[in-house]
């Protein structure tokens, strides 16, 4: 009897304790995998994994930030028969905020498809082996999973594919995780041109996308490359038709032309030249010099050197008589605005153009419509504004004075385009002190003109000085006084986005004091780098920060000094980058952390002058070879971090793994930036501690 009692107890324990776990292990298999290979051409193929997910369960994306659940990873056994090209591309995902992980997660329900492009290196048939590591969850539990796959490929013939669901692979695997190399191939266009602020544009409705693009256009209106168009627009329409109805019609034509050119030309340009055309337009010397010359010509015209009209062969006789330039002139002005505004390269433009390059039709048109309306509405009002001025009394020739003042402003603002080309190509002709000297002279002459002490041939005599004119003169000359300390190194933070970077200033007293140990608390002269930074002869970090301009160099130093890497995606022509450096980086707490706690690397995305050694060239999928520093860094930002905007800051460990939940974009909130730095630093210490304990 005692024996049977013990047997019953054993059965009871087995059934109620161990049996459920065994059943779970046998029955809970919520994801079924199939895989195949599609031959693209003689040397390229695409591996495709398809996951069938049970109802109520979900599978996580391949791209999950650190601190979250396990991503779906594809591990390949080492092989000399093929090499990976680009990153894993995945089908459309769902997204929602997860309270447990305190982050927004990307996941799949029902079906998920993953693709990986490979280049075939073998002429003979071979086998690709690997494993899929993943995690699935429902409302009650999460289950880790691992499936082996074996795919057979012919070297030069059509792909022969077989699923081997029972394959067991114990070969050492190479994880397709964060690639720390610059040589990573160009990712599929469906997986680029996005950051945390716009990576979910696909999920927006068309109305939502329209509003997003419109708001992006309003933000872009605040960038310096747009401001020169304001005086140009006002002055051009000042000498327009005296008839109010005709003038309003021309102004409306101007606004409508802006929309049409943006929608049609912008979309076509993206299809023909690709989504990175806007970056070329903003950083290459050719368009920047062209814009500079346009503004200098307009400035000379406004100052009275000549009357600016379109050639007679471009306009009809009736238009010429009715209004100098007529409707074609308004169209020309709109076309100029569109070209100039493209050079601002706001991230939203890159996102919109990426949709067009990916083959979508309606979404990029809707996006460009919203973006262009943000420009068209205020500039149409600027064009109508001179109509009201024309209706005012013309006593004293004050209307001409308005044109001259705007000419001075145009002259000063146009220098920004020459500065971008100068910084990008390291010509050294318009460094900070030269730029400031020109502005001081221009605005001093403008102040003298407003006081009536400087006259042009077409000016009428000023018998007395009006109060508004005196006030403008005071404001202008006060601005000159504000500029003067900049000649000896004053930061002039209010103009940080307009001026060349502080590092181009030859006579910078603050920098001299800092380098000689005169600053307190933020001096890192005693902190040495691991090795001489590449390109240090042409590139510099602000505020005396010591760092690198090469990603792999920074990772190497990170391992040696046991510090996280602070990545700064920046550019010579990046206005917001200069504002961040002048207003946020300069804070004593921020500066101390950057100097002491991080390995700082500045990756310039618009430097076309620094040539790379052949071993560091990068070849894109379309065959384009990137041989200079800027394009290589931009492609790296797109491939590795799924973004093309600047400034953008990341914190990674020595293996290139991100340490923060999201990157840090342009944000002048110092406390927010400090939280970002602390988050990365704390995560680095936490992961380093785990490794040391293991």
CORSUL-V164483 format. One record per backbone hydrogen bond with DSSP energy under -1.0 kcal/mol. NH is the residue of the N-H (numbers start at 1). CO is the residue of the C=O. E is the energy in kcal/mol with one decimal. If there is no record, write none. Layout:
BEGIN
nh,co,e
NH,CO,E
NH,CO,E
END
This chain:
BEGIN
nh,co,e
5,1,-2.1
6,2,-2.1
7,3,-1.9
8,4,-2.4
9,5,-2.3
10,6,-2.3
11,7,-2.5
12,8,-2.4
13,9,-2.6
14,10,-2.6
15,11,-2.7
16,12,-2.5
17,13,-2.1
18,13,-1.1
19,14,-3.2
22,18,-2.0
23,19,-2.8
24,20,-2.5
25,21,-2.6
26,22,-2.0
27,23,-3.4
28,24,-2.4
29,27,-1.5
32,52,-2.2
34,50,-2.1
36,48,-2.3
38,46,-2.7
40,44,-2.1
41,44,-1.8
45,118,-2.2
46,38,-2.4
47,116,-3.1
48,36,-2.9
49,114,-2.7
50,34,-3.1
51,112,-3.2
52,32,-2.7
53,110,-3.1
54,30,-2.7
57,54,-1.8
58,137,-1.9
59,108,-2.0
60,135,-1.1
61,106,-2.2
68,65,-1.3
72,61,-1.4
73,133,-3.0
75,131,-2.9
76,174,-1.8
77,129,-2.9
78,172,-1.5
83,119,-1.8
85,117,-2.6
89,115,-2.9
91,113,-2.2
94,107,-3.3
96,105,-1.7
98,103,-2.7
102,98,-1.3
103,98,-1.3
105,96,-2.6
107,94,-2.0
108,59,-3.2
111,109,-1.8
112,51,-1.9
114,49,-2.6
115,89,-2.9
116,47,-2.3
118,45,-2.9
119,83,-2.8
120,43,-3.6
121,81,-3.0
122,81,-1.2
126,153,-2.7
128,151,-3.4
130,149,-1.7
131,75,-2.0
132,147,-3.1
133,73,-2.3
134,145,-2.5
136,143,-2.6
137,58,-1.9
138,141,-2.5
143,136,-3.5
145,134,-2.8
147,132,-2.1
149,130,-2.6
151,128,-2.6
153,126,-2.9
167,164,-1.6
174,76,-3.4
177,175,-1.6
191,188,-2.3
198,195,-1.3
199,195,-2.1
201,198,-1.3
203,200,-1.3
204,201,-1.2
209,205,-3.0
210,206,-2.2
211,207,-2.4
212,208,-2.4
213,209,-2.4
214,210,-2.4
215,211,-2.6
216,212,-2.2
217,213,-2.0
218,214,-1.9
219,215,-2.0
220,216,-2.2
221,217,-1.3
222,219,-1.6
223,220,-1.7
226,223,-1.9
229,226,-1.7
230,227,-1.6
232,228,-1.2
233,229,-2.5
234,230,-2.4
235,231,-2.6
236,232,-2.3
237,233,-2.1
240,237,-1.2
247,243,-2.4
248,244,-2.6
249,245,-1.9
250,246,-2.2
251,247,-2.4
252,248,-2.4
253,249,-2.2
254,250,-2.2
255,251,-2.2
256,252,-2.8
257,253,-2.4
258,254,-1.7
259,255,-1.6
260,256,-2.5
261,257,-2.8
262,258,-2.2
263,259,-2.6
264,260,-2.7
265,261,-1.6
266,261,-1.1
266,262,-1.1
267,263,-1.2
268,264,-2.4
269,265,-3.0
270,266,-1.7
271,267,-1.8
272,268,-2.6
273,269,-3.2
274,270,-1.2
277,274,-1.4
280,276,-1.7
281,277,-2.6
282,278,-1.6
283,279,-1.4
284,280,-2.6
288,284,-1.4
289,285,-2.8
290,286,-2.1
291,287,-2.7
292,288,-2.3
293,289,-2.5
294,290,-2.1
295,291,-2.3
296,292,-2.0
297,293,-2.4
298,294,-2.4
299,295,-2.4
300,296,-2.4
301,297,-2.0
302,298,-2.6
303,299,-2.1
304,301,-1.3
305,300,-2.6
314,311,-1.7
315,312,-1.0
320,316,-2.3
321,317,-1.7
322,318,-2.3
323,319,-3.0
329,325,-2.4
330,326,-1.6
331,327,-2.1
332,328,-2.3
333,329,-2.3
334,330,-2.1
335,331,-2.5
336,332,-2.2
337,333,-2.2
338,334,-2.3
339,335,-2.2
340,336,-2.5
341,337,-2.8
342,338,-1.9
344,341,-1.6
345,342,-1.3
349,346,-1.5
350,346,-1.3
351,347,-2.1
352,348,-2.5
353,349,-2.9
354,350,-1.7
355,351,-1.4
356,352,-1.3
357,353,-2.4
358,354,-1.5
359,356,-1.6
360,355,-2.0
365,361,-1.3
366,362,-2.6
367,363,-2.7
368,364,-2.8
369,365,-2.0
370,366,-2.2
371,367,-2.6
372,368,-2.6
373,369,-2.0
374,370,-1.3
376,372,-3.2
377,373,-2.3
379,375,-1.9
380,376,-2.2
381,377,-1.8
382,378,-2.1
383,379,-1.9
384,380,-2.0
385,381,-2.1
387,384,-1.3
389,385,-1.6
390,386,-2.7
392,389,-1.5
397,394,-1.8
401,397,-1.2
402,398,-1.8
403,399,-1.4
404,400,-2.2
405,401,-2.6
406,402,-2.3
407,403,-1.8
408,404,-2.1
409,405,-2.1
410,406,-2.6
411,407,-2.1
412,408,-1.9
413,409,-2.8
414,410,-2.2
416,413,-1.7
417,414,-1.0
419,415,-2.3
420,416,-2.0
421,417,-1.9
422,418,-2.4
423,419,-2.7
424,420,-2.6
425,421,-1.9
427,422,-1.6
435,431,-2.7
436,432,-2.6
437,433,-2.2
438,434,-2.2
439,435,-2.1
440,436,-2.8
441,437,-2.2
442,438,-2.7
443,439,-2.8
444,440,-1.7
445,441,-2.5
446,442,-1.9
447,443,-2.1
448,444,-2.5
449,445,-2.4
450,446,-2.4
451,447,-1.5
452,449,-1.7
453,448,-2.2
459,456,-1.8
470,466,-2.1
471,467,-2.6
472,468,-2.2
473,469,-2.0
474,470,-2.4
475,471,-2.5
476,472,-2.4
477,473,-2.6
478,474,-2.2
479,475,-1.9
480,476,-1.6
481,477,-1.9
482,478,-1.9
483,479,-1.6
484,480,-1.6
486,483,-1.5
487,484,-2.1
488,485,-1.6
489,486,-1.4
490,485,-1.9
495,492,-2.0
496,493,-1.6
498,495,-1.5
499,495,-2.1
504,501,-2.0
505,502,-1.8
509,488,-1.8
512,508,-2.2
513,509,-2.6
514,510,-2.2
515,511,-2.7
516,512,-1.3
517,514,-1.6
518,513,-3.3
527,524,-1.2
536,533,-1.2
538,535,-1.5
539,535,-2.2
545,542,-1.9
548,600,-2.9
554,550,-1.8
555,551,-2.2
556,552,-2.0
557,553,-2.0
558,554,-2.2
559,555,-1.7
560,556,-1.5
561,557,-2.8
562,558,-1.3
563,558,-1.2
565,652,-3.2
566,599,-2.4
567,650,-3.4
568,601,-2.8
569,648,-2.4
570,603,-1.8
574,571,-1.1
578,574,-1.5
579,575,-1.8
580,576,-2.3
581,577,-2.3
582,578,-2.4
583,579,-2.5
584,580,-2.4
585,580,-2.5
587,584,-1.5
591,587,-3.1
592,588,-2.0
593,589,-1.9
594,590,-2.5
595,591,-2.2
596,592,-2.2
597,593,-2.7
599,564,-2.5
601,566,-2.6
602,548,-2.7
603,568,-2.7
605,570,-2.5
612,627,-3.0
616,613,-2.4
617,614,-1.3
618,626,-1.6
620,624,-2.9
623,620,-1.9
626,618,-3.6
629,610,-2.5
630,607,-3.0
632,628,-1.5
633,629,-2.5
634,630,-2.5
635,631,-2.4
636,632,-2.0
637,633,-2.3
638,634,-2.2
639,635,-2.8
640,636,-2.8
641,637,-1.5
642,638,-1.0
643,637,-1.1
648,569,-1.2
649,664,-2.3
650,567,-1.7
652,565,-2.1
653,657,-1.9
656,653,-1.9
659,651,-2.9
664,649,-2.4
673,669,-1.8
674,670,-2.4
675,671,-2.2
676,672,-1.8
677,673,-2.3
678,674,-2.7
679,675,-2.5
680,676,-2.0
681,677,-2.4
682,678,-2.9
683,679,-2.2
684,680,-2.0
685,681,-2.2
686,682,-2.3
687,683,-2.6
688,684,-2.4
689,685,-2.1
690,686,-1.9
691,687,-2.0
692,688,-2.1
693,689,-2.0
694,690,-1.8
END
